[in-house]
Amino acid sequence: QVQLVESGGGLVQPGGSLRLSCAASGSIRSLNVMAWYRQAPGKERELVATITSNGDPNYVDSVKGRFTISRDNAKKTVYLQMNSLKPEDTAVYYCKADARAYWDRERDYWGQGTQVTVSS
């Protein structure tokens, strides 16, 4: 089994910054594509950013130029640096990993979510 633990959420003013972390643990054979999603009240969960095992990133248009996804394979951790935050960025942010545990096939694993609130 693979476990994902998120941290770094909180309350920040518009224009501020936050750095989210997601650390993977467990009987991990491989960590492949990792991603950040978010879900605001009354809205569907949306994909924010993805990063391959080699570090190639992709972003949804609404965060391009403001957010940066990165990963540290030695630490089995993915990060989301969020700059120039806007009130519309307010949401619960979820980490997802395409991973394979020992004695199992590749599956999607999800973190518990961390609240990000952007408000003055």
N, C-alpha and C positions, 0 to 999 in steps of 0.2 A: 504494500500500500504506500501511496505518496500523500504527504500532508503539506499544505501551503498555509503559511502564516503571514498575514499582512500587518503593516504598521505604518505610521507617519501621517495619518489623517488628522483633521482638526479644523478649527475655526481660523479663517484668515480674511483680511480686508481685500476688497477689489484692488488688483494690481500687485498683490503679494505673491509669495511662492510657497510651495510645499514639495517635499520629496517623499514619495511612497516607496516602500520596500516590500518584497514578497520573497520569503525564504522557503525553499523546498527541503523536506526531510523525509526519511523513511528508507525503505529498501528500493532505492532508485537504480535501475540499470541505465536509463537514459532520459535526459530532458531535451525535448525537441523545441517546437515553436512555443513561446510564451507570450501572453497577451494581457492587456488591461481592458476591462469593460467598466461601464458605469450605468447606473439606473437612478433617475430622478423620480420624485413622487408623481404618480399618474402617467409615467412614460415607460416605454419598453426599454429593456436593457440594450445598450448599444456598444459596439466595438470601438475602442479609443485608439489602441496602438497594438502592434504585434512586433515580435523580434525573433529571427531565426536563431538556430544554435550557433551560427557563425557571426551573428551580430548585425544582420541586415534588418533595418527598421521600416515600418510602414505606419501611417497615421491617417485618421479620419480628417477631412478637410477643416473642420471646425477647431482643431487644436494644432494644426500644422504651424510651425514657427514659434509656438509657445511651449509645447510639451516635448520632452525628450525621453525615449525609452532606451534602456541599456541593460546589460546583464553581466554578471561575474560568474562564469562557469565553475571556477574553483570554489566559490562560496555557495553555488546553487541558488543564486538570488537574482531577481529581476527588479529594476527600479523604474520609477516614473517621476521625472523632474518636471514640475508644473510651475511655469512662470506666467506673469501677466494674467493672473486668475480673474475670471469674471463671475458675476452671480449665477449665470447660466451653467457654470461648471459644477454647481452644487449638486451632489449625488452621492450615492454609495458606490465606491469603487471596488471592483472585484478583480482578483488575479486568477488567470487560468493557465494551466500548463498541459501541453500534449506530452505525456510521459509514459514510460514503461517501467513497471516494477519487476523485480525478479519473480520468475515463475508466472508471469502474466503477460498479456498482450498490451499494446499501446492503448491508453485511454485518456480522456479529458479529466483533469482534476481542477477543483475550484477552491479558492480561499473563502474565508468567512465574510469578507467585505469590511471596508473601513470608510467611515463617514467623512466627507469633505464638504465644508460649509463656507461659502464665500459671501460675506455680508459686511456692511458698514454699520 
